[in-house]
Amino acid sequence: MQLEEVKQRPDTTGLLRVATATRRLKPADDFYPHVDSASADDAQAARSRDSSHVTALIMEVAGARSVFISIECAGLDRARAMRLRRRIADDASAAFDAVHIASVRTSSAALRAADADYNIEVDQRHSDMIAEQIIGSVKDCLAHPSVEVSAHAIRYMPEGFFASRRALDEVADREVFTLEFRDGRGCGVAGLCGLPCYPAALGSRNDDVSGDFAIYLANYLSLRWGVRPVCMIGASVDAPGCFSTTPQDSGDLAQMRADLVAQPKVVEEIPLSLREPRISTLSLKAACRRDGRLETDVFGATSAPCDLVCTLADYGDLRVFAVPAELSARIGAHLREALDAPLPICWCQCDCNAGRLESTGGATGGQGGGAQGVVRELMTFIERSIP
């Protein structure tokens, strides 16, 4: 199906509409009195301060709207950041079927390195000012008028993928899907909007989204073409794409696209060894708080990996496929050692303080290993699992 045909038949294809918006945050200069650009560390701290921003990714599928919000700001203490996260989620839930706050990054290592006495329990007046600026920026992003119809007609998705059961019901009977590759950098089905897998594992407060279709597709790409997708969640939308290795010429890319369109139910191509249960929900939740999320102290400063691991564990049916990032490898190693369980999938490359896993061991008492050794071990596991 060509793009022109998709646009002419929106009533039968369940078109996806996507809007992205980013607002930079500029905290007052006197908020960082210890920063002096004369030194390299202080210059890096100043750059961290100036890079604070809010990004909102808004998706609409079959009438259901989801929003994925990422916040990076070095001017908030941890307690206010958590309150801010809840406030944004509550405000946005009135207008969206699913809301996921990807991250509220509170402070940077560069800022702490610039001043050993730096205390993230910052002045209340400045912290409140930053919080209000973030709220305003999120509202600006959510009201952004630049909404485009994507180049993809999403006509086949397995249960658990959509952020809304209502959206799932409206498209569940469709048989095929189309996708658009952008120079080999990303898969339009896994990423929905054409960005490099940006919302592939989009979570919701109701745990309605698993990202399992992205995993199915990723396994198929690996088995058929030898490409290993790497999720770009938490990354800039113009960052390098989701394939760690990509087709070398346009002919391979065109054939890959045709191959996938011709065989939409890619899960049937996955060996049974990769469809075994990874880790039982009961075992996984032994490492969770009462609200069902894994302790953030295990994984770093943001709860995004915890949300995604829980979501995938609840709805996925595959064991480890690939290593999205060093943090994902450490999460898998930590859970395996702490819970004596198979390695879980983590489809996330969020910008976390991964070093905390090695230094603290986290709430479950396990110990994180060296990243390189974990990656090698995981890749060995993957190679043994894929014939």
N, C-alpha and C positions, 0 to 999 in steps of 0.2 A: 504494500500500500504506500503510495506516494504522499508526501506532505500535503500537496494540494487537495488530494482526496480527503485527507483527514480533516482539513479545515472546512470542507464543504459538508461534512457529515458529523457535526459535533454531538448530535443527539444519539448516535450509535457507537461512538468510539470512546466516550468518557474522557474527554480531553483534560489535560492537567494544565492549570494556570499557575505560574510561578512569579513571585516578585522578590527581589532582594534589595536591601537598602542598608547602607552603612553610615554611621555618624561618628565623627571623631570627637573625643572628649579632651578638653584642655583644662586641667586643674590649674588653679592659681599658682603662680611661681613661688609665692611665699609658703606654699604647702610643703615644699622640700627645701628648707633653709640650709640643709647640710650638703646639697648638691653644688659642686663647683666644677665647671666644665674643664678646668685646668688639668685635671687628672683623667687618665683613661677610664678608670672605674666610674668616676663621677659623670663623665661624658656618656658612658653606656647607661647609667641610671637616668640621665636626662632624656636619652632616646626612648627608654622604656616608658617614662612618664608621658612623652609626647605621642606615643603610639596607642594610648588608651582609646578604645572605640567600642561601639555597639553595632552588631550586625543582626538583622532579622531576615530569615528566609521564610516566605509565606507560600504555602502550597494549597491548591484547591483541586480536589479530585471528585468528580461526580457530585458536586455540591457540598462536599465536606471540606472544611478548611483546617489546615494545620499550620503551626508556626514553630520555627526553630530559632531560638535566640541565643546569641553568643555575646558575652560581655567580658571585656578585658579592661581593668582599671586598677592602677597601682595605688589609688588613694582611698581605699576602704579597709577598715578593720574587719576581721573574720565574722564577728557577730552581726555587724550591719550588713555584710554581704549576704549572709544567710537570710536575714529578714527581707532584704531587697529581693532575693530570689523568690521567696514566697509571695511577696507583694506583686511582683510582675506576673507570676503564674496566675494568681487570683484575678488580677485585672484583665489579663489576656483571655482567660477561660470563658469570659462572657461573650467573646466574639469568635472563638475558635473551638472546633470540636476536639482538638488535641493541642497541648502546649508542652514544649520541652525546652527547658533552660539548659543550654549546653554547658555553660561555664560562667562563673562569676569569679574572675581571677583577682585576688585581693592585693597581692604585692609581688614584686619580682626579686629574683636572686640578685640581680644587678643593684637594685636599690639597697638591699641588705649588705652587699659587699662594699658599697660605697661608704657605709658607716656601720661599724660593728655594733654600735649602740642603737641602731635604728629599731624603733618599736612600732609594730603595725597597729597597736592601739593608739591611733592617731587622734589629733585634736577633733573633738566632736563637731564643732562648727564646720570645719572643712569636710569632714566625712559626710555630714548631712547635705552639704552643698553638692558634693559629688553624687550622692544618691539621688537627689532631685534632678540633677543633670542627666543621669542615666535613665530615670523614669521618663523624662521629656524626650530623650533620644529614642527610646523604645516606642513611645507613642508616635513619634515622627516616622519611624520605620514602618510601623504597622499601618499607617495612613498613606504610605507611599503609593502614588497612582500608577507607577510604571509596572503594569502586570501584562505579561506576554503569554500567549498560548505556546506551549512547548512543541517541539518537533516530533513528539512521540504520542502514538495512540496506545495507551496502556489497556490491553484487552484481555490479558490473562494474568491473574495474580493468585497465588495460593492463599489459603486462610491465614490470617495473622499478620498480613503485610500492611494493610491500610491503617491509618490512624483512627478510623471511624468504622464501626460495624455497619453503619448505614451505607457508607461508601462501598464497603466490601459487598454488601448484598446487591448493589446496583450493577456491579461489574463481574460478579462471580461466575456468570454463565457464559462469559466470552471465551473464545477458544485460542486466540493467537495474540501475539504482541509484535510490535515493531520497535526498533530502537535506532538511535543515531550515534555513530561514533564520531568524535571530534579529533581527527588526526591521531587516533590511537590513544588519546589521553584519558578517555573516560567512557564508561558505558552508560548510555541514557536510560536503560532500564534499571540498573542498580542505583543510579543517582536520580532517577525520575526526571529531574529538571534539566538534565544535560550538563550540569556541573559535575566535576569529577567525584561521583559517589558521595556528594556532600550530605544528603539526608538518608543515606542507605539504611542506617540503623536507627532512624528517628524513633525516639521513645515518647511515651505519653504517660500521664499520671495514672491512667487506668491500665497500663501495660497491655495495650491493644496491638502494639506494633512489635514485630520480632526482627524484621530484617532478614528473615530466612530465605526469601526469594533471591535477595542479593547474594546470599551464600550459595544457593543452588546454582545461580548463574556463574558465580565465581568458580565453583568447582568444575562446571562444564568448560569454562574457558581454560582452566588449567589442564584438564584431562585432554581436551581436543587440540589446544593450541599452545600449551605450555606457558601461558601468561598467568601471573599471580597478582590479582588486584590488591591494592593497598588503600584502605579507606582514608579519605581526606577530611573526615570530620574534625572540626577545630582548626582547619587550615584556611588560608586565604583561597578565595575562589579561583584565582589565577595562578595557584601553585602548580607544581608539576603534577601530572595526572595520576590516575589510580593504578596504572600498570607498572610493576617494577621491571618487567621486560615487555616490549611492545612489538607488534609486527613490523618488519623492516621496510615493507613497501606497500603501496596503495592496493596492489593486487591481493596480498594476503588479507589486508583489512577488509576489502570488499567481500572476499570469500568468507571471512569470519562472520560478517554481518548477514550474508545470505544464509550461511549455515545455521545461525541462531534463529533467524526468522523462520526457517524451514522446520526447526525442531523446538517448539516453544516449551514443551514440558521437560525442561532440562534435568529435572530431578531424576528422571528415569535413566539418565546416563551415568549417574553417580554410583560407584560400587557400594555394595552393602556394607563393606567395612567402614565406609564413611557415614553410614546412616544409623549406626548404633547409638544408643543414648550416651551422652557425654558424662553427665553428672546429674544425679537425681535432684529434684527440687528440694527435697528434704535435707539432703546433705549440703547443698549449696547454702540454704538458708540458716544452717548452723553458724555461718559466719556473718549473718545479717543482724541488723538492729530490728526492733519490733515493727518498724514501718516497712520492713521487707527490703531495704537497701543495704548493700554491703557497707561496712564501716569505711568512711572516707580516709581514715588514718592508714588504712592498708594501702591505698592506691595513690594518695597525694592530695592536692589541695582542692580538687573539684570532685563532685559526686557523679559526673557524667559517666565515667567508666563503670561505676557501680550500678547505675541505672541500666546501662546497656547490657552488662553481664547478666543481671537478673532477668531482663526481658528476653534475652536469647536463651537463657536456661529454661524459662517457662514455656517457650514456644518452638524452639529449634529442635531438630532431630539429627544433627550432625556432630561429630567430634571435630577436633582441630582441623582446619583446612590450611591456613597459612599464617604467617606472622605479619600482621599489619604494621607493627612498630615495636621498638624495644620495650615500651611500657606494656603492651599487650603480652609480650613474652614473659615479662616479669609477673604480671597478674596470673598467667597460666601456671607458671612454676610455683608461685606462692600458694595458690589454691590447691594444687596437686599435693604439695608437701604438707600443707596445714590440714587438709581434709582427707588425705590419702585417697584421692578420687581421680578419675580420668581428667585430662586437660580440657578446660572449657574453651569455647570460641570467644574471642573478644574482637569485635569488628570496629575498633575505635583507635583513633590516633589523636586523642585530645591533648591539649597543651597542659600537662600536669607536672607537678614536682615529683617525677618518678623516683628521685633519689631517696625519698622518705621510705620507700618500700625496703630498700637495702639497709637503711640506718635504724629503722624501728621494728621491722617485722610485722607491725600492724596488730590489729585487734585479735586475730586468731592465734597469734603466737608463732607463726611460721617464720622462716628466714628467707629473704630474697637472695637470689644468686646473681653472679655476674651476667650482664646482659649478653655478651658474646657467647658464653657457654650455653645459656638458655636458648638463644636463637639457633645454635648448631643442633642442640638436642631436639628442639621442635621441628626443625627442618628434616632431621633424620626420621622422626616420627611420621611426618607427612609423607616422605618418600616411601616409607614402608607401607603406608596405608593406601597409596595410589598405585595400582598395578602398572 
